[in-house]
Amino acid sequence: MHITLICPPWYSMDTSPITSNNLGLGYIGAYLIQHGHRVTIIDGVSCGNKNSVRVSTKYQRVYRIGLDYDEIVSRIPIATDMIGITAQFVNHAQIIRELSLKIKAKYSHLPLVLGGAYPSTMPEQALTQQIDFIVVGEGEIPMLELASGISPEKIQGLYYQGKEQIFQTSELQNLSTSELYCQKGEQVTQARVIENLDDIPYPARHLLPAEKYLYTDALGRTSKKRSLEILTSRGCPFRCTFCATHPVFGYKWRARSVSNIILEIKQLICDYGIQHINFIDDNISLDSGRMNSLLDGLIKENLGITWSAVSGLRISTLNKEILEKIQASGGTRINLAVESGDPMMLDAMNKRLDVEKIKEIVGICGKLGLNPRGYLMVGYPGETRESFLKSIKFCEELKIAGMKTFILSIAQPYPKTSLWEMCRKQGYLVRDDIENVLFFSEYPQPNIITPDFDQKEIHFRFKHAQRKLNPLEYWGEKILPRAWIKQMIPKELKDRIVSGGDS
């Protein structure tokens, strides 16, 4: 069978080119190829990242970055038997609807499958008239079973419309639907996962425009080094109230072996000449034994590369020995998930993190010259003006100890998180039609109001935190406030301002 996998365009607040490494589609494609299927991958973001269309959503005017819908449809091979789309963001529902309409207008006889964060968190909304199947959770097993002709009702994590529907493709004659699945309120089951991640082949990067990814890091910033992303583990056992990763990857942490990871890095050096690796795990350092072994492997192999962990390192898993090995192995841009400097707020977020441990780790990083960055959140329910100022004071102390800069965000409630449920029950949500609320870290829009703060207060706190902790970025915004002027600044310079001067 020939399966075409598509990454649709993305929304952005400006016209700056963006890229997506599409490891998810790369993994699914490689898994299907391993089992004898043919695969085409269309990266609708990176292949058209200089194309922008101004569009209006329910609440905002934004830009859609990427290939035109008709261009995407034209790239689908005529021999295709099944089409899959990834929806990595819940707020891209409008893009999914528009693209699926275009696809079905030409390929009405082919099954259209939707996977990713959007259907995994909002299955009822994602299962539109144009979408035949949605995958809740990881996509490798459901896509393979569907492509292999297994009846949909036997595929865990696969949901579909309740009307009778027989597909015309010969290899899919037995795929009929007769029941209504995924009814509102029904308990949704995640797809089966591959327990041993070493059993999954490396992502099919040869099907992706990998050359377009090489000079952009995992946060979309320009990089001087040739870099690509690697995922070494999936899942996270912790239950931070705001985290939205669990609907896709679950709570069980699964990890690849160190030898498997090192071999992939060597392959990327050979095939693409990479000089830097962006590890995109949600919790790469969870198992300190494996983390030590990985760092030992990188040091022993002496591959001449640097690396970063963009999602952050869990502070409670770190110690002096690991940090010294991080430095020796080429670790750069060390991100630490601080989130707040007030113990009361850390408890409210269920972070299970001690402020003294934060100070200790930042101090060691400072002495080693690791220049860590800290994630900091403002506007979480329960945060008073007093607790906010307490958090900022603590973060100022961290900067003295060695924290280079902070990556600021405003608390956002995502579907299927504890934060979302709490805000919904307490009436804290500004807007509850979540698929129409767009979240952009550079242009934060508060979606939570409580007795302790309104939107105006949150904007004040965000700007105050930025001025105190990231003065270079803050005053850059003050001096060049107009968006059209900002777009005249070379992206490399803007990235250096945001990153505190690192290349």
C-alpha positions in Angstrom: 0.0 0.0 0.0 1.1 3.6 -0.7 0.5 6.0 2.2 0.9 9.8 2.0 1.6 11.6 5.2 1.1 15.4 5.4 2.2 18.1 7.8 -0.2 21.0 7.1 0.7 24.7 7.2 1.0 26.5 10.6 -0.4 29.7 12.0 2.0 32.5 13.0 1.7 36.1 14.2 4.2 37.3 11.5 5.6 36.3 8.2 9.0 35.0 9.4 9.9 31.6 7.9 9.3 28.6 10.2 10.2 25.0 10.0 9.1 21.7 11.5 11.4 18.7 11.7 8.4 16.4 11.6 10.0 13.6 13.5 6.5 12.1 14.2 5.7 11.6 10.5 9.3 10.5 10.0 8.9 7.7 12.6 5.5 6.6 11.2 6.8 6.6 7.7 9.9 4.5 8.7 7.7 2.0 10.6 5.4 1.6 7.6 8.3 1.1 5.2 9.8 -1.4 7.6 6.6 -3.5 7.2 6.6 -3.3 3.4 4.5 -0.3 2.6 5.4 2.7 0.3 5.4 6.2 1.9 5.4 9.8 0.7 5.7 12.7 3.2 4.7 16.2 2.3 6.0 18.9 4.7 3.5 21.7 4.1 5.3 24.0 6.5 9.0 23.9 5.7 8.5 23.4 1.9 6.6 26.6 1.8 7.8 28.5 4.8 8.4 31.7 2.7 4.7 31.7 1.7 2.3 33.6 4.0 -1.4 34.3 3.8 -3.2 36.7 6.1 -6.3 35.0 7.6 -8.9 35.8 10.2 -9.7 33.4 12.9 -12.5 33.9 15.4 -10.5 36.1 17.7 -7.3 37.1 15.8 -5.9 38.0 12.5 -2.8 35.8 11.9 -0.7 34.4 9.1 -0.8 30.9 7.7 2.7 29.9 6.8 3.3 27.1 4.3 2.3 25.6 1.0 -1.1 26.5 -0.5 -3.7 23.8 0.0 -4.0 23.2 -3.7 -0.2 22.8 -3.9 -0.3 20.2 -1.1 -3.1 18.3 -2.9 -1.2 18.4 -6.2 1.8 16.7 -4.5 -0.2 13.7 -3.4 0.9 10.8 -5.7 -1.9 9.4 -7.8 -1.0 5.9 -6.6 -1.8 6.8 -3.0 -4.1 4.4 -1.1 -4.4 6.2 2.2 -3.7 9.7 3.4 -2.6 10.8 6.9 -2.5 14.3 8.4 -0.7 15.3 11.5 -2.3 18.1 13.7 0.3 19.1 16.2 -1.7 21.9 17.7 -5.2 22.1 19.0 -5.6 25.6 17.7 -5.1 24.5 14.1 -8.6 23.1 13.7 -9.5 25.6 11.0 -6.4 24.6 8.9 -7.3 20.9 9.3 -10.9 21.5 8.1 -9.9 23.6 5.1 -7.2 21.2 4.0 -9.3 18.1 4.5 -12.0 19.6 2.3 -9.5 20.2 -0.5 -8.2 16.6 -0.2 -11.6 15.0 -0.2 -12.7 17.1 -3.2 -10.1 15.2 -5.2 -9.6 12.0 -3.3 -13.1 11.3 -1.9 -12.6 7.5 -2.3 -9.4 7.4 -0.1 -9.4 7.1 3.7 -8.3 10.2 5.5 -6.6 9.8 8.9 -5.9 12.5 11.4 -3.4 12.1 14.2 -1.4 14.2 16.6 -2.2 16.5 19.6 -5.5 17.9 18.3 -7.4 14.6 17.8 -5.7 13.1 20.9 -7.0 15.9 23.1 -10.2 16.9 21.3 -11.4 13.7 19.5 -15.1 14.7 19.2 -14.2 18.0 17.6 -11.5 16.6 15.4 -13.7 13.9 13.9 -15.3 16.1 11.3 -17.3 15.1 8.3 -14.2 15.1 6.0 -12.0 13.0 8.4 -12.6 9.3 8.2 -10.4 8.2 11.1 -8.6 9.8 14.0 -5.8 8.3 16.0 -5.6 9.0 19.8 -2.1 8.7 21.0 1.0 7.4 19.1 0.5 6.7 15.5 2.8 3.9 14.4 0.7 0.8 15.4 -2.8 2.2 14.3 -1.5 3.4 11.0 0.2 0.0 10.3 -2.9 -1.9 11.3 -5.1 0.2 9.2 -2.8 -0.1 6.2 -2.7 -3.8 6.7 -6.4 -4.1 6.4 -7.4 -4.8 10.0 -11.0 -3.9 10.7 -11.1 -0.4 12.4 -13.2 -1.7 15.4 -10.3 -4.0 16.3 -7.7 -1.2 16.3 -7.1 0.4 19.7 -7.0 4.2 19.7 -8.7 4.5 16.3 -12.0 6.3 16.1 -14.3 7.1 13.2 -17.7 8.4 12.0 -20.8 6.3 12.6 -22.1 6.1 9.1 -21.7 3.1 6.9 -18.8 3.6 4.6 -17.0 1.3 2.2 -13.7 2.5 0.7 -13.1 1.8 -3.0 -9.4 1.0 -2.7 -9.0 -2.7 -3.3 -6.6 -3.1 -0.4 -9.2 -1.6 2.0 -12.3 -3.4 1.0 -12.9 -4.7 4.5 -12.7 -1.3 6.2 -16.4 -0.6 6.8 -17.8 1.4 9.7 -21.3 0.9 11.2 -21.1 2.2 14.7 -20.7 5.6 16.2 -17.5 5.7 18.1 -16.1 8.5 20.2 -19.4 9.8 21.4 -19.3 12.8 23.7 -18.5 11.7 27.2 -17.1 8.3 26.1 -13.9 7.2 27.7 -11.3 7.4 24.9 -8.5 4.8 24.8 -5.0 5.6 23.6 -3.4 3.6 20.9 -1.2 0.7 21.7 2.5 1.8 21.9 5.7 0.1 21.0 7.3 -0.7 24.4 10.8 -1.1 23.1 11.7 2.1 21.3 14.8 0.4 19.8 12.3 -1.6 17.6 11.3 1.5 15.8 13.6 2.4 12.9 15.1 5.8 12.7 12.9 8.5 11.2 12.6 8.4 7.4 14.5 11.7 7.0 15.2 10.8 3.4 11.5 11.5 2.7 11.7 14.9 4.5 13.3 18.1 3.3 16.0 17.7 5.9 18.2 20.3 4.4 15.6 22.9 5.3 15.9 22.0 9.0 19.6 22.2 9.3 20.1 25.8 10.3 17.0 26.1 12.6 16.9 24.9 16.2 14.0 23.2 17.9 12.5 26.6 19.0 12.6 27.9 15.4 15.6 30.1 16.0 18.4 30.5 13.5 21.4 28.4 14.2 24.9 28.8 12.9 25.5 25.1 13.2 24.0 22.3 11.1 21.6 20.7 13.5 18.8 18.2 13.6 16.4 16.8 16.2 16.5 13.5 18.0 13.9 11.9 20.3 15.4 9.5 22.8 12.3 8.8 25.0 8.6 9.1 25.1 6.1 9.7 27.9 6.5 11.3 31.4 5.4 9.9 34.7 5.1 13.3 36.4 1.7 15.1 36.5 2.5 18.8 36.3 -1.0 20.4 36.1 -0.3 22.4 32.9 1.4 19.8 30.8 -0.4 18.7 27.6 2.0 15.9 26.5 0.2 13.0 28.1 -2.8 12.6 25.7 -0.3 11.6 23.0 2.6 9.9 24.8 1.0 8.9 28.1 2.5 8.6 31.6 4.7 5.6 31.1 8.3 6.7 30.3 10.0 4.6 27.7 13.5 5.1 26.5 15.9 4.1 23.7 19.2 2.4 24.5 22.3 4.5 24.6 23.9 2.5 21.8 20.8 3.1 19.6 21.0 6.8 20.2 24.8 7.0 19.5 24.4 5.1 16.3 21.7 7.6 15.1 23.9 10.5 15.9 26.8 8.9 13.9 24.4 8.4 11.0 23.3 12.0 11.0 26.9 13.2 11.0 27.6 10.9 8.0 24.4 11.7 6.1 24.0 15.4 6.9 27.2 16.6 8.4 25.4 17.8 11.5 27.3 19.7 14.2 24.6 20.0 16.8 21.8 17.8 18.2 18.5 19.1 19.6 17.1 16.5 22.0 13.4 17.1 22.1 12.4 14.6 24.8 9.9 15.8 27.4 12.1 14.3 30.1 15.4 13.1 28.8 17.1 13.1 32.2 14.4 11.1 34.1 16.6 8.0 34.6 19.9 9.3 36.0 21.6 6.0 35.2 20.7 6.2 31.5 21.5 9.9 31.4 25.0 9.2 32.9 25.5 6.4 30.3 24.4 8.6 27.5 26.8 11.4 28.5 29.6 8.8 29.0 28.9 7.6 25.5 29.0 11.0 24.0 32.3 11.8 25.8 33.9 8.5 24.8 32.9 8.7 21.2 34.1 12.3 21.0 32.0 13.0 17.9 32.8 16.7 17.8 29.2 17.9 18.2 27.3 20.0 20.7 23.8 19.3 21.9 20.9 20.9 23.8 17.7 19.6 25.5 15.1 22.2 24.3 12.2 21.0 26.5 14.3 21.4 29.6 16.1 19.2 32.1 14.2 18.2 35.2 16.1 19.9 38.0 15.4 17.1 40.6 17.3 14.6 38.4 20.5 16.7 38.2 23.6 16.8 40.3 27.2 18.0 40.0 28.4 14.8 38.4 25.8 14.9 35.6 26.3 18.6 35.0 30.1 18.2 34.7 29.4 15.4 32.1 27.0 17.6 30.3 29.7 20.2 30.0 32.3 17.7 28.9 30.0 16.1 26.3 29.2 19.3 24.5 25.9 20.3 26.2 24.8 23.9 25.5 21.7 25.9 26.0 20.8 24.1 29.2 17.1 24.8 29.9 15.8 24.3 33.4 12.0 24.0 34.1 11.8 26.4 37.1 8.3 27.7 36.4 8.0 29.7 39.7 10.2 30.8 42.6 7.3 30.6 45.1 7.1 27.1 46.8 3.3 27.6 47.2 2.9 28.0 43.4 5.2 25.1 42.7 3.0 22.9 44.9 -0.1 24.3 43.1 1.5 23.2 39.7 2.3 19.8 41.2 5.9 20.4 40.2 7.4 18.4 43.1 10.4 20.7 43.1 12.3 22.2 46.0 13.6 25.8 45.6 16.8 25.0 47.4 17.5 22.4 44.8 16.9 24.9 42.1 19.5 27.3 43.7 22.0 24.5 44.1 21.8 23.3 40.4 21.8 26.9 39.0 24.9 27.6 41.1 26.7 24.6 39.8 25.8 25.5 36.2 27.1 29.0 36.8 30.4 27.8 38.1 30.7 25.4 35.1 29.9 28.1 32.6 26.8 26.3 31.3 24.8 29.5 31.1 21.4 27.9 31.8 18.1 29.3 30.8 15.0 29.0 33.0 11.4 28.5 32.1 9.2 30.8 34.1 5.4 30.9 34.1 3.2 33.8 35.3 -0.6 34.0 35.7 -1.2 30.6 37.2 -4.3 30.4 39.3 -3.6 31.2 43.0 -0.7 33.6 42.1 -1.2 36.8 44.0 0.8 40.0 43.4 2.8 39.1 46.5 3.6 35.6 45.3 4.5 36.9 41.9 7.0 39.4 43.3 8.4 36.7 45.5 9.0 34.6 42.4 10.7 37.4 40.6 13.0 38.1 43.5 14.0 34.5 43.7 14.7 34.5 39.9 16.8 37.6 40.3 18.9 35.6 42.8 19.2 32.8 40.3 20.6 35.2 37.7 23.3 36.3 40.2 24.0 32.6 40.8 24.4 31.8 37.1 21.1 31.8 35.3 21.7 33.5 32.0 18.1 34.4 31.0 14.5 33.3 31.4 12.0 32.0 28.8 8.8 33.6 30.0 5.3 32.3 29.4 1.7 33.1 30.5 -0.1 30.1 32.0 -2.4 28.6 29.3 -5.0 25.9 30.0 -4.8 23.1 27.4 -7.5 20.5 27.0 -7.2 17.3 29.1 -4.9 18.9 31.6 -5.6 19.4 35.3 -5.3 23.1 34.8 -7.9 23.1 32.1 -10.4 21.2 34.3 -9.8 23.4 37.3 -10.2 26.6 35.3 -13.4 25.3 33.7 -15.0 24.3 37.0 -14.0 27.5 38.7 -15.1 29.7 35.8 -11.6 31.1 35.2 -11.6 30.6 31.5 -11.8 33.8 29.3 -12.8 31.6 26.3 -13.6 27.9 26.5 -13.8 27.2 22.7 -10.2 26.2 22.9 -9.7 25.4 19.2 -10.2 29.1 18.4 -7.8 30.4 21.0 -4.3 30.8 19.5 -1.2 30.6 21.7 2.0 32.3 20.7 4.7 32.7 23.3 6.0 35.9 21.8 2.5 37.5 21.7 0.9 36.0 24.9 -2.9 36.2 25.2 -4.1 35.4 28.8 -7.0 33.0 28.8 -7.3 32.8 32.6 -8.7 35.4 35.0 -9.1 34.7 38.7 -10.0 36.8 41.8 -6.3 37.5 42.1 -5.7 38.9 38.6 -7.4 40.0 35.3 -5.9 40.2 31.8 -4.5 43.7 32.4 -2.7 42.5 35.6 -1.2 39.5 33.8 0.2 41.7 31.1 1.7 43.9 33.7 3.3 40.9 35.5 4.6 39.5 32.2 6.2 42.9 31.2 7.6 43.4 34.8 9.2 39.9 34.7 10.6 40.6 31.3 12.1 44.0 32.4 13.6 42.5 35.5 14.9 39.3 34.1 15.4 39.9 30.4 16.2 43.6 30.1 17.8 43.4 26.7 14.7 41.8 25.2 12.4 44.1 27.1 14.1 47.3 26.0 14.4 46.0 22.4 10.6 45.7 22.4 10.3 49.2 23.8 12.6 50.8 21.3 11.1 48.9 18.3 7.4 48.4 19.2 5.9 48.2 15.8 5.6 44.8 14.2 6.6 46.0 10.7 9.8 47.5 12.1 10.6 44.3 14.0 10.3 42.4 10.7 13.1 44.5 9.3 15.5 43.2 11.8 17.5 40.2 10.6 16.2 37.0 12.2 19.7 36.1 13.3 19.9 39.4 15.4 16.4 38.9 16.9 17.4 35.3 17.9 20.6 36.6 19.6 18.6 39.1 21.6 16.1 36.5 22.7 18.8 33.9 23.5 21.0 36.4 25.4 23.7 36.6 22.8 24.5 32.9 22.2 24.8 31.8 18.6 
